[in-house]
């Protein structure tokens, strides 16, 4: 049995079910080393600007241990938020065949990479960065050289999609050491709740005051600059589509600006942050889900996976990492140039110009996302381990 150590920042709602799947469905023996306990205990989320605790189990069904974090201000939003001096010793004590890192841009990981003997116990990396917005200049050149050196420490890398594959290749990772391990969510959790979620969504829309005959555009997530919720609001007003409401679900630093901009527009609605058990209902309330992010921060957009699990058509910007994989233009949604409000408005008009086609787009979304699952993600991981073993 191959013993694999996995290093992750903290328990994450998208990864925990994958770790359970690996434990239950493969001959791999894994232990996850967490560098912070966010999500397990109530703590402030920097993006949502509120205290939260996930309401689904994140530690069940697989081995894990927490590595004490000595940071004076724990978090994953900056370099020094994870400082775990005992990381190397704890992973060594597990005596793994290989180590899979799910992150690297933190003080603890840099220290780990400096101290770890990767010739004795190889390192793997699974990342999701992209270069859909391509920086230029000396700073960008220096960053490329630095990241390239980091990736030289890994024997194999797992890429989650096409944009991420291109990012690895740009930073010198060889084609033969790259393995496809797609980003996915717990598809089955959404599939099994679809019918109940639709019933709940009908009641919820009534509670929010959305007219029963209106179709709904949904933005669900953090109200923060990189996700550009204001772009969507402005595009919605410009599109001026009759019989369509806009629903913002979430919280964050732009909440006051959004509500101010929505003043006087009766077809724009707001709902507070919805925890994980309520997300199927949230997507079921939508006829179209939009993610208008700008920049390199939207490395994938797992909300798109979730929406597609509920059979929802999707409009995303060209800077959303999953766009090239999950959005098939004019088949299950649309991709518009990031930051272009008028182009987004045109996309909204096009989406709602044919109701029957929009419904078919949703059906196609469900077909596409079915192929992005934990089985496929695990297959890539096992291929990477086989490659390491062959060297």
N, C-alpha and C positions, 0 to 999 in steps of 0.2 A: 504493500500500500504506500503510495506517494504522500509524504507529509508536506503540506504547504502552509507557510505562514502568510497571512494577509495583513497588511498595515493600512488602516483607514483612519481618517480624521476623527469620526464620531459615528454612532449608529445612524444610518441614513435609510429612510423609508423605501427607497428604490433598491438598495443593496441587500438589506437584511433578508428579504425573501429569496434572493439569489443564493446567498450563503446557505440558507436552509435547503434549497434545491440541490446544491452541490453535495451537502452532507447526506441527503436522503437518496440521491439518484446516481451517485458515482462512487468509484472506489478511492477517491481522494480523501485524505484525512486533513481537514483544515482547522486552523485556529486563527481568529481575527483579533488583531491587537489594535484597540481603540485608544486614541490619543486625547480624547475629551469625552465627557458624558452628556453633551448636549442632546436634547430630544428625549432623554430618559427621565430627567428631572426638569421641573419648570425653570426656564431661563429666558432671558431676553434675546430675541432674534433681531439682529442688527437690521436686516432688510425689512422685516415686518414691523419693527419698532414696537414690539409688544412681547409679553411673556407668553411662551407656548410650551407645550409638551405633546408629542405625538400620541394619538389615541389608538394606535395599532401596535401589536407586539413587535419589538425590534431586536430582542435578545433570545428569542425562543428557537430551538431546533438546530443549533450549531454551537461549536466551542468558541469562546471568546475570553479575553481578559483586558482589563483597562490598565493602561500605563499611566502612572501619576503625572499629571500636567502641572508644572510649577510656574506657569505664566501668571504674572500678576493681573493680567486682563485676558482670560482665555477667550479664544475665538478663532474662526477660520477666515476672517476678513483681512488679516494682515500677517506678516512674516513671523512675528514674535508671539502670536496667539497660541502656539503649540510648542511647549518646551518640556520635553520628556527625557531627562537624562538617563533613565534606566531602560530605555527602549532596546538598545543593543543587547544588554544582558538578559532581558526577558525573552527576546526572540531567540537568542543563542540557547537559552535553557530549554526551549521547545525542540531544539535540534532538528530543524526542518531540512528537507531536500532542496527547497527553493523558497524564495520570498517574493511575494507579489505586492508591489506598492500601488496604491490607488491615488496617490498624491505625491508631490515633492516640494512644492514651493513654501516650505515652513522651516523654521530654525531646527526643529527636531529631525526632520528628514535630511537636511543638509549634513547635520552632524552624523546621522546614521550612514549616509552614503560615504562620508569621509572615513568612518571607522570600520565599516563592514568589509570583510574579505570576500569579494564577489567571485574570486577564482575558486574558492573552496565551496561556497554555497551561492549559486547564481541568483541574480536579481531579475525579476520581470516587472514591467510597468504597464498599467492600463490607464490611458489618459483620454481626454476629449477636447483638447484645445484645437483651434483652427486659425487660419489666416484669411478669413473671408473679408476682413478689413486689413489691408496690407500696409503696415507702417514703413516709413523710409527714413534715411538719414543715418548718422553715425550711431545714435543710440540704438536704433533697430539692428544695425550691423553687429554691434557689440552684444546685444541680447541674443542674436542668432548664434554667435560663437559660444556664448556661455551655455545656452540650452543644448547645443550640439555636444558639448563636453559632458553635460549631465547624462544625456542619452547613451553616451559611450559606456556608461556604467552598467547598462542593462543588456542581458544576453538576448532577450526577446521583448517585444512590445505588443500589446493588444490595442487595436484601434476600434473605435465604436462606430465609425461611419466614414464616408468618402472624404469629407473635409478634414477630419482628424488624420486619415491616412496621408493626405497631401501634406499636412503639418509635420508628421513624422519624417516623411521623405525629404522635405525642405531642410530638416535639421539632421540629415545624414544617416537616418536609420535605414539599413539595407532592406530591400524588398523581401528577401528570404527570411528575415527575422521579424516580420510583421504578420499578425494573425487577427482575423476579424472576430471580434467579440462584441456584438452590437449592444448599444444602450437599450434597455428595456425596462418595463415596469412589471408589476405583478398582474399580468394580463387576466389570469383566471379570476382574480378578486373582482375585477371590473365586469368581466363577461357574466359571471354568475349573479351579479346584482343589477344587470341592465333593466330588466322588466320592473323590478321594485323601484329602481331609481327613477324611471320615467313616471311612475305613479306619484312618487314623492315630489318630483319636479313640478308637476301640475299644481299641487297644493302650495308649494313654495312660491311659485310665480304669483299665485293669487295673494299670498301673504305680503309679497314685495310690492303689490299693486300694479304689476305688469298686465296690460289688457290680454285677455285669453286668446284673442285672435291675432295678436302681434307675434311676429317671428323675432328671435332674440340673437344678437351678437354678443358673445361672451369674451371678456378678458378676465382671466383668473391667475392671480399671482401677487408678487410684490409690486407695490406702487413706487418704483424707483427709476431713476433716469435711464439706466441701460435698457430697461424693458419698454420704454417709450409709450406709456399708456396715454399721455397727452396727444401723441400723434394719432392714436386711434380715435380719441374724442373729436379732434379737429377734422379728421377724415370723415367721421360719421356725420358731422354737421354739414360738411361740404357735399357729401353724397346725397343727403336729403331724400332718403328712401321711405316711401309711405308704408305704414304698417309694420315698421321694424323698430324695436327697442334695443338700447345698448345697456348691458349689465356689467358693471365692474365688481369683481369679487376679490377681496383681499384687504391689504393695509400697507402702509409704508410712508416714507417721507413726502411723497407727492400727493397724499390724500387731500390735503386742504386745497392745493392748486386744482386738482381734478374737480372737486366739488364746487369750487368757485367758478370754473369754466363751464360747469354744467348748469349753473343757476339760470333759471328761466326756460329750461328745456325739459318738458315733462316726460320725454321718452328716454331719459337717461337715468339709470337706477344704480344704487350701491348696496352691496351686502358685505358684512364683515368677513374676516378670515374664517375659512371653513377647514376644519381638521380633516384628517385622512378618511375617516368613515363617511364623511359627507361629500367627498369629491365626486363619487359616481352621480349623485343627485345634481351636483353643480353642473357637470357637463351635460347631463340629460336635459337640463333647462335650456340648452342652447340649440340654435339651428346652424350656427357658424361660430367657430372658435378662432380668435385672432391673437397672434403673438408678433408684435411689431418691433422687436428688439433691434438695437443699433450697437455696433462695436463688437469687440471680441468676447464680451462677457457672457453671451448666451451660447455657451459651448455646445449645447445640444438642444435643450428645451423639452424635458421629459413630460411637461404638461401636454405636449402634442401627442405623445404616445397614449396618455391617459384619455384624452379627448377622442382619439381614433378608436380606442377600445370600446367607447360608447357609440361608435358609428357616426362620428361627427366630421363634416368637412372642415378644412383648416386653411386659413390664410396666414402666411408668415412672411417676414422680411428676408431679404437675401443674406442677412448676417446671422440668421438662426442656423445653428450647426446641423440640425437634422434635415434641413430643407432638401438637400440633394438626395437623401435616402427616402424620406417618408412622404414628401410632397411630390406627387406626379402631376405636373401642370395640366390643368383642365380635366383631370381624371378624378382627383379627390380633393382638389383645392387649388390655390394660387400662390405664387411667390412674387412679391413686389420689391422694387429697389429700396433698400433700407434708408430711412430718413425722408423719403419722398411722400409727403402727406397726400398730394393729389393722386399719385399712383395708387396709394392705399384706398382712397375714396373711389377711384375707378374700379379697383378690385372688389370693393363692397357692392358697387352697383352691378358689376358683372355677375357676382355670386348670386344675387337675389333677382336677377333678370329672368331666371327660369327655375321655378320652384321644384319641378320634377327632376331637373338635372341636379339641383343642389342635393336632393334626397339620394340620387344615385351616387353622387360624390361621397356621401356619408357611407354608403354601402361599400364603396371601393376602399375607403379609409380602413374599415374593419378588416377587409381582406389583406391589405398591405401590412397592418400592424401585427396580424397573426403570425407573420414570419419573423417578427422581432421579439424573441422570447428567451427564457432562461436556458432552454436546451441549446439554442444557437450560441448564446454567450458562453456557455460552458464548453461547447465543442471547440471554440477558439482557444480557450484556456488550455484544454487538454492537448491541442495541437502544438501550442507554444511549449508545453512541458515535454512533449515528445521530441520537439526540435532541440530543446536544451539537453535532453538525455542522449541525443544522437551525436553531440559534439565531443 
